[in-house]
Amino acid sequence: MLLLKIKSIERKNKKMAYSIKDQDGLRVSFEDYLAESGVKVRFLANKVNICETIISNWRKSRMQLPDKQFNSLLNYLIQHK
């Protein structure tokens, strides 16, 4: 299920900048990954080079990730499905 969501986001993103829908889809995939793997956000933030505070605010829908950070997180989730 997680992989299907990620693949659909990946296909959409080849055409245009990341929309709010893409951010929401990645947010759902991110939460699923955390629940399934048991990885802590602090560990993941270190791996993808995104500040833990930014990830925390993004998870709570307080902000959107810039393209570079979005790609970094998306690539991590694809590699560690």
Stockholm file with secondary structure:
# STOCKHOLM 1.0

chainA/1-81         MLLLKIKSIERKNKKMAYSIKDQDGLRVSFEDYLAESGVKVRFLANKVNICETIISNWRKSRMQLPDKQFNSLLNYLIQHK
#=GR chainA/1-81 SS CHHHHHHHHHHHHTTSSCCHHHHHHHHHHHHHHHHHHCCCHHHHHHHHTCCHHHHHHHHTTSSCCCHHHHHHHHHHHHHTC
#=GC SS_cons        CHHHHHHHHHHHHTTSSCCHHHHHHHHHHHHHHHHHHCCCHHHHHHHHTCCHHHHHHHHTTSSCCCHHHHHHHHHHHHHTC
//
